[in-house]
Amino acid sequence: MSTRTMTRRQVRSWLVGRVAEHLKVAPETVSPQAVFSELGLSSVQAVELTAELEDFSGLKIPPTMVYEYPTIDDVAAYVAGQ
């Protein structure tokens, strides 16, 4: 999927699903406004999520993504804006 056709909503939905899978919780329990560390995402899981997002988006994502963009909504806005 090209990032040029990805909306913030699509990226947010994908991220919620991936974070839920990493945390082994239902997607409905993952708040897009919560800080990644508050969700319980470990640093290893954050690195894995960054790599997965690179594959999904086709973008080069900074390894510090979860620190620069601390919520799912922040990351979705960044990726959709690229």
N, CA, C and O atoms as CSV, one atom per row, in Angstrom:
chain,resi,resn,atom,element,x,y,z
A,1,MET,N,N,0.857,-1.181,0.000
A,1,MET,CA,C,0.000,0.000,0.000
A,1,MET,C,C,0.895,1.234,0.000
A,1,MET,O,O,1.820,1.328,0.808
A,2,SER,N,N,0.640,2.143,-0.863
A,2,SER,CA,C,1.406,3.381,-0.928
A,2,SER,C,C,0.962,4.336,0.165
A,2,SER,O,O,-0.223,4.423,0.485
A,3,THR,N,N,1.932,5.058,0.740
A,3,THR,CA,C,1.572,6.011,1.779
A,3,THR,C,C,0.758,7.160,1.220
A,3,THR,O,O,0.037,7.828,1.962
A,4,ARG,N,N,0.861,7.396,-0.059
A,4,ARG,CA,C,0.116,8.505,-0.657
A,4,ARG,C,C,-1.391,8.228,-0.625
A,4,ARG,O,O,-2.193,9.160,-0.681
A,5,THR,N,N,-1.772,6.970,-0.536
A,5,THR,CA,C,-3.191,6.643,-0.503
A,5,THR,C,C,-3.653,6.292,0.908
A,5,THR,O,O,-4.830,6.003,1.120
A,6,MET,N,N,-2.732,6.315,1.874
A,6,MET,CA,C,-3.090,5.943,3.237
A,6,MET,C,C,-3.612,7.163,3.995
A,6,MET,O,O,-3.002,8.232,3.985
A,7,THR,N,N,-4.735,6.975,4.640
A,7,THR,CA,C,-5.270,8.038,5.471
A,7,THR,C,C,-4.832,7.831,6.917
A,7,THR,O,O,-4.371,6.756,7.302
A,8,ARG,N,N,-4.986,8.868,7.686
A,8,ARG,CA,C,-4.677,8.768,9.114
A,8,ARG,C,C,-5.503,7.652,9.749
A,8,ARG,O,O,-5.002,6.905,10.590
A,9,ARG,N,N,-6.755,7.542,9.350
A,9,ARG,CA,C,-7.646,6.523,9.910
A,9,ARG,C,C,-7.149,5.111,9.589
A,9,ARG,O,O,-7.183,4.229,10.447
A,10,GLN,N,N,-6.687,4.900,8.348
A,10,GLN,CA,C,-6.181,3.582,7.957
A,10,GLN,C,C,-4.938,3.222,8.767
A,10,GLN,O,O,-4.793,2.096,9.244
A,11,VAL,N,N,-4.052,4.192,8.909
A,11,VAL,CA,C,-2.825,3.923,9.668
A,11,VAL,C,C,-3.171,3.665,11.127
A,11,VAL,O,O,-2.629,2.745,11.738
A,12,ARG,N,N,-4.067,4.467,11.690
A,12,ARG,CA,C,-4.468,4.289,13.087
A,12,ARG,C,C,-5.089,2.905,13.298
A,12,ARG,O,O,-4.763,2.221,14.268
A,13,SER,N,N,-5.965,2.499,12.410
A,13,SER,CA,C,-6.611,1.186,12.529
A,13,SER,C,C,-5.572,0.067,12.466
A,13,SER,O,O,-5.632,-0.888,13.242
A,14,TRP,N,N,-4.627,0.189,11.544
A,14,TRP,CA,C,-3.575,-0.824,11.429
A,14,TRP,C,C,-2.750,-0.865,12.707
A,14,TRP,O,O,-2.462,-1.943,13.227
A,15,LEU,N,N,-2.367,0.307,13.217
A,15,LEU,CA,C,-1.559,0.370,14.438
A,15,LEU,C,C,-2.299,-0.212,15.642
A,15,LEU,O,O,-1.712,-0.943,16.439
A,16,VAL,N,N,-3.553,0.104,15.771
A,16,VAL,CA,C,-4.336,-0.452,16.894
A,16,VAL,C,C,-4.325,-1.982,16.822
A,16,VAL,O,O,-4.133,-2.654,17.836
A,17,GLY,N,N,-4.528,-2.517,15.640
A,17,GLY,CA,C,-4.514,-3.967,15.474
A,17,GLY,C,C,-3.162,-4.583,15.800
A,17,GLY,O,O,-3.089,-5.617,16.464
A,18,ARG,N,N,-2.095,-3.947,15.334
A,18,ARG,CA,C,-0.753,-4.486,15.586
A,18,ARG,C,C,-0.391,-4.388,17.074
A,18,ARG,O,O,0.160,-5.330,17.644
A,19,VAL,N,N,-0.699,-3.257,17.695
A,19,VAL,CA,C,-0.399,-3.108,19.121
A,19,VAL,C,C,-1.207,-4.130,19.926
A,19,VAL,O,O,-0.680,-4.746,20.852
A,20,ALA,N,N,-2.460,-4.308,19.583
A,20,ALA,CA,C,-3.296,-5.294,20.280
A,20,ALA,C,C,-2.696,-6.690,20.140
A,20,ALA,O,O,-2.680,-7.466,21.096
A,21,GLU,N,N,-2.209,-7.002,18.955
A,21,GLU,CA,C,-1.609,-8.324,18.745
A,21,GLU,C,C,-0.337,-8.479,19.578
A,21,GLU,O,O,-0.116,-9.523,20.191
A,22,HIS,N,N,0.492,-7.445,19.598
A,22,HIS,CA,C,1.718,-7.506,20.411
A,22,HIS,C,C,1.388,-7.698,21.891
A,22,HIS,O,O,2.059,-8.455,22.592
A,23,LEU,N,N,0.359,-7.012,22.352
A,23,LEU,CA,C,0.014,-7.058,23.774
A,23,LEU,C,C,-0.935,-8.206,24.120
A,23,LEU,O,O,-1.224,-8.455,25.290
A,24,LYS,N,N,-1.419,-8.905,23.079
A,24,LYS,CA,C,-2.349,-10.015,23.266
A,24,LYS,C,C,-3.615,-9.557,24.005
A,24,LYS,O,O,-4.065,-10.171,24.972
A,25,VAL,N,N,-4.166,-8.436,23.493
A,25,VAL,CA,C,-5.414,-7.894,24.045
A,25,VAL,C,C,-6.365,-7.619,22.881
A,25,VAL,O,O,-5.964,-7.641,21.717
A,26,ALA,N,N,-7.615,-7.362,23.212
A,26,ALA,CA,C,-8.600,-7.027,22.188
A,26,ALA,C,C,-8.315,-5.614,21.652
A,26,ALA,O,O,-7.972,-4.721,22.426
A,27,PRO,N,N,-8.453,-5.410,20.348
A,27,PRO,CA,C,-8.202,-4.074,19.777
A,27,PRO,C,C,-9.045,-2.973,20.429
A,27,PRO,O,O,-8.617,-1.820,20.498
A,28,GLU,N,N,-10.229,-3.326,20.901
A,28,GLU,CA,C,-11.104,-2.315,21.520
A,28,GLU,C,C,-10.498,-1.736,22.801
A,28,GLU,O,O,-10.900,-0.664,23.253
A,29,THR,N,N,-9.543,-2.440,23.373
A,29,THR,CA,C,-8.935,-1.979,24.630
A,29,THR,C,C,-7.712,-1.089,24.396
A,29,THR,O,O,-7.121,-0.575,25.345
A,30,VAL,N,N,-7.337,-0.912,23.125
A,30,VAL,CA,C,-6.155,-0.096,22.801
A,30,VAL,C,C,-6.611,1.306,22.432
A,30,VAL,O,O,-7.264,1.505,21.408
A,31,SER,N,N,-6.266,2.275,23.267
A,31,SER,CA,C,-6.635,3.666,23.003
A,31,SER,C,C,-5.605,4.334,22.101
A,31,SER,O,O,-4.418,4.344,22.427
A,32,PRO,N,N,-6.039,4.891,20.972
A,32,PRO,CA,C,-5.113,5.598,20.086
A,32,PRO,C,C,-4.515,6.856,20.713
A,32,PRO,O,O,-3.527,7.387,20.206
A,33,GLN,N,N,-5.100,7.335,21.805
A,33,GLN,CA,C,-4.589,8.526,22.476
A,33,GLN,C,C,-3.632,8.205,23.625
A,33,GLN,O,O,-3.012,9.112,24.182
A,34,ALA,N,N,-3.508,6.944,23.980
A,34,ALA,CA,C,-2.631,6.555,25.086
A,34,ALA,C,C,-1.177,6.522,24.629
A,34,ALA,O,O,-0.879,6.167,23.489
A,35,VAL,N,N,-0.291,6.891,25.522
A,35,VAL,CA,C,1.146,6.816,25.256
A,35,VAL,C,C,1.538,5.337,25.179
A,35,VAL,O,O,1.058,4.515,25.960
A,36,PHE,N,N,2.415,5.013,24.230
A,36,PHE,CA,C,2.787,3.609,24.017
A,36,PHE,C,C,3.225,2.933,25.314
A,36,PHE,O,O,2.827,1.799,25.583
A,37,SER,N,N,4.031,3.608,26.112
A,37,SER,CA,C,4.497,2.988,27.353
A,37,SER,C,C,3.334,2.731,28.316
A,37,SER,O,O,3.362,1.765,29.079
A,38,GLU,N,N,2.327,3.583,28.283
A,38,GLU,CA,C,1.150,3.368,29.138
A,38,GLU,C,C,0.348,2.158,28.679
A,38,GLU,O,O,-0.329,1.512,29.479
A,39,LEU,N,N,0.429,1.857,27.390
A,39,LEU,CA,C,-0.283,0.688,26.862
A,39,LEU,C,C,0.404,-0.608,27.280
A,39,LEU,O,O,-0.199,-1.681,27.249
A,40,GLY,N,N,1.673,-0.495,27.671
A,40,GLY,CA,C,2.416,-1.683,28.077
A,40,GLY,C,C,3.350,-2.209,27.008
A,40,GLY,O,O,3.861,-3.323,27.122
A,41,LEU,N,N,3.580,-1.419,25.970
A,41,LEU,CA,C,4.476,-1.842,24.891
A,41,LEU,C,C,5.919,-1.743,25.370
A,41,LEU,O,O,6.359,-0.683,25.817
A,42,SER,N,N,6.653,-2.848,25.276
A,42,SER,CA,C,8.058,-2.853,25.686
A,42,SER,C,C,8.911,-2.203,24.595
A,42,SER,O,O,8.439,-1.966,23.483
A,43,SER,N,N,10.160,-1.922,24.927
A,43,SER,CA,C,11.057,-1.319,23.935
A,43,SER,C,C,11.307,-2.287,22.777
A,43,SER,O,O,11.428,-1.859,21.629
A,44,VAL,N,N,11.384,-3.575,23.068
A,44,VAL,CA,C,11.565,-4.570,22.002
A,44,VAL,C,C,10.333,-4.589,21.093
A,44,VAL,O,O,10.456,-4.627,19.869
A,45,GLN,N,N,9.165,-4.564,21.697
A,45,GLN,CA,C,7.938,-4.549,20.901
A,45,GLN,C,C,7.843,-3.261,20.083
A,45,GLN,O,O,7.337,-3.276,18.961
A,46,ALA,N,N,8.321,-2.158,20.634
A,46,ALA,CA,C,8.299,-0.883,19.906
A,46,ALA,C,C,9.202,-0.945,18.675
A,46,ALA,O,O,8.847,-0.439,17.611
A,47,VAL,N,N,10.357,-1.559,18.827
A,47,VAL,CA,C,11.272,-1.715,17.691
A,47,VAL,C,C,10.636,-2.615,16.628
A,47,VAL,O,O,10.715,-2.328,15.433
A,48,GLU,N,N,10.009,-3.699,17.072
A,48,GLU,CA,C,9.325,-4.594,16.129
A,48,GLU,C,C,8.193,-3.859,15.414
A,48,GLU,O,O,8.012,-4.018,14.207
A,49,LEU,N,N,7.442,-3.064,16.149
A,49,LEU,CA,C,6.334,-2.311,15.565
A,49,LEU,C,C,6.852,-1.320,14.529
A,49,LEU,O,O,6.228,-1.127,13.485
A,50,THR,N,N,7.978,-0.699,14.811
A,50,THR,CA,C,8.576,0.240,13.857
A,50,THR,C,C,8.930,-0.465,12.555
A,50,THR,O,O,8.646,0.047,11.472
A,51,ALA,N,N,9.549,-1.637,12.657
A,51,ALA,CA,C,9.905,-2.403,11.452
A,51,ALA,C,C,8.656,-2.821,10.680
A,51,ALA,O,O,8.626,-2.760,9.451
A,52,GLU,N,N,7.640,-3.239,11.404
A,52,GLU,CA,C,6.388,-3.632,10.749
A,52,GLU,C,C,5.741,-2.436,10.045
A,52,GLU,O,O,5.186,-2.565,8.955
A,53,LEU,N,N,5.826,-1.288,10.686
A,53,LEU,CA,C,5.243,-0.086,10.081
A,53,LEU,C,C,6.008,0.320,8.826
A,53,LEU,O,O,5.416,0.808,7.864
A,54,GLU,N,N,7.310,0.121,8.837
A,54,GLU,CA,C,8.095,0.384,7.622
A,54,GLU,C,C,7.617,-0.511,6.480
A,54,GLU,O,O,7.423,-0.044,5.358
A,55,ASP,N,N,7.431,-1.785,6.769
A,55,ASP,CA,C,6.949,-2.717,5.739
A,55,ASP,C,C,5.549,-2.325,5.269
A,55,ASP,O,O,5.258,-2.351,4.073
A,56,PHE,N,N,4.699,-1.969,6.205
A,56,PHE,CA,C,3.315,-1.620,5.880
A,56,PHE,C,C,3.239,-0.341,5.057
A,56,PHE,O,O,2.487,-0.262,4.085
A,57,SER,N,N,4.013,0.645,5.446
A,57,SER,CA,C,3.894,1.971,4.819
A,57,SER,C,C,4.835,2.185,3.635
A,57,SER,O,O,4.563,3.006,2.758
A,58,GLY,N,N,5.933,1.447,3.616
A,58,GLY,CA,C,6.944,1.697,2.596
A,58,GLY,C,C,7.805,2.901,2.903
A,58,GLY,O,O,8.601,3.329,2.068
A,59,LEU,N,N,7.653,3.451,4.098
A,59,LEU,CA,C,8.430,4.614,4.527
A,59,LEU,C,C,9.601,4.183,5.400
A,59,LEU,O,O,9.568,3.119,6.018
A,60,LYS,N,N,10.620,5.006,5.445
A,60,LYS,CA,C,11.689,4.824,6.417
A,60,LYS,C,C,11.200,5.479,7.709
A,60,LYS,O,O,11.000,6.692,7.768
A,61,ILE,N,N,11.012,4.664,8.729
A,61,ILE,CA,C,10.485,5.148,10.007
A,61,ILE,C,C,11.644,5.260,10.989
A,61,ILE,O,O,12.417,4.313,11.130
A,62,PRO,N,N,11.783,6.388,11.667
A,62,PRO,CA,C,12.893,6.515,12.612
A,62,PRO,C,C,12.761,5.512,13.755
A,62,PRO,O,O,11.659,5.282,14.254
A,63,PRO,N,N,13.887,4.909,14.176
A,63,PRO,CA,C,13.824,3.931,15.274
A,63,PRO,C,C,13.322,4.544,16.577
A,63,PRO,O,O,12.911,3.831,17.492
A,64,THR,N,N,13.358,5.840,16.650
A,64,THR,CA,C,12.881,6.544,17.845
A,64,THR,C,C,11.411,6.946,17.722
A,64,THR,O,O,10.933,7.806,18.462
A,65,MET,N,N,10.707,6.324,16.791
A,65,MET,CA,C,9.322,6.702,16.503
A,65,MET,C,C,8.452,6.828,17.745
A,65,MET,O,O,7.755,7.830,17.907
A,66,VAL,N,N,8.479,5.838,18.619
A,66,VAL,CA,C,7.560,5.870,19.763
A,66,VAL,C,C,7.913,6.966,20.764
A,66,VAL,O,O,7.099,7.318,21.617
A,67,TYR,N,N,9.128,7.504,20.660
A,67,TYR,CA,C,9.508,8.604,21.539
A,67,TYR,C,C,9.180,9.947,20.902
A,67,TYR,O,O,8.781,10.890,21.585
A,68,GLU,N,N,9.355,10.020,19.581
A,68,GLU,CA,C,9.046,11.259,18.864
A,68,GLU,C,C,7.546,11.435,18.658
A,68,GLU,O,O,7.030,12.552,18.653
A,69,TYR,N,N,6.860,10.312,18.489
A,69,TYR,CA,C,5.411,10.309,18.257
A,69,TYR,C,C,4.825,9.333,19.271
A,69,TYR,O,O,4.611,8.167,18.940
A,70,PRO,N,N,4.562,9.776,20.492
A,70,PRO,CA,C,4.290,8.853,21.605
A,70,PRO,C,C,2.935,8.156,21.629
A,70,PRO,O,O,2.713,7.282,22.467
A,71,THR,N,N,2.026,8.522,20.729
A,71,THR,CA,C,0.732,7.832,20.717
A,71,THR,C,C,0.447,7.290,19.317
A,71,THR,O,O,1.084,7.692,18.344
A,72,ILE,N,N,-0.498,6.392,19.230
A,72,ILE,CA,C,-0.919,5.862,17.925
A,72,ILE,C,C,-1.422,6.995,17.046
A,72,ILE,O,O,-1.098,7.049,15.860
A,73,ASP,N,N,-2.205,7.895,17.609
A,73,ASP,CA,C,-2.696,9.028,16.817
A,73,ASP,C,C,-1.550,9.886,16.288
A,73,ASP,O,O,-1.607,10.358,15.153
A,74,ASP,N,N,-0.515,10.092,17.095
A,74,ASP,CA,C,0.646,10.878,16.651
A,74,ASP,C,C,1.363,10.185,15.494
A,74,ASP,O,O,1.722,10.827,14.507
A,75,VAL,N,N,1.568,8.888,15.617
A,75,VAL,CA,C,2.251,8.137,14.554
A,75,VAL,C,C,1.398,8.137,13.286
A,75,VAL,O,O,1.917,8.318,12.184
A,76,ALA,N,N,0.094,7.935,13.444
A,76,ALA,CA,C,-0.793,7.913,12.274
A,76,ALA,C,C,-0.752,9.245,11.533
A,76,ALA,O,O,-0.737,9.273,10.302
A,77,ALA,N,N,-0.733,10.336,12.273
A,77,ALA,CA,C,-0.659,11.660,11.642
A,77,ALA,C,C,0.665,11.830,10.907
A,77,ALA,O,O,0.702,12.364,9.798
A,78,TYR,N,N,1.749,11.374,11.525
A,78,TYR,CA,C,3.070,11.471,10.896
A,78,TYR,C,C,3.108,10.658,9.600
A,78,TYR,O,O,3.509,11.174,8.557
A,79,VAL,N,N,2.697,9.405,9.662
A,79,VAL,CA,C,2.776,8.524,8.485
A,79,VAL,C,C,1.833,9.011,7.381
A,79,VAL,O,O,2.223,9.042,6.214
A,80,ALA,N,N,0.632,9.380,7.722
A,80,ALA,CA,C,-0.321,9.838,6.706
A,80,ALA,C,C,0.117,11.159,6.082
A,80,ALA,O,O,-0.279,11.482,4.962
A,81,GLY,N,N,0.927,11.915,6.802
A,81,GLY,CA,C,1.399,13.199,6.295
A,81,GLY,C,C,2.642,13.104,5.441
A,81,GLY,O,O,3.095,14.110,4.893
A,82,GLN,N,N,3.205,11.906,5.316
A,82,GLN,CA,C,4.435,11.739,4.521
A,82,GLN,C,C,4.130,11.605,3.042
A,82,GLN,O,O,5.047,11.458,2.233
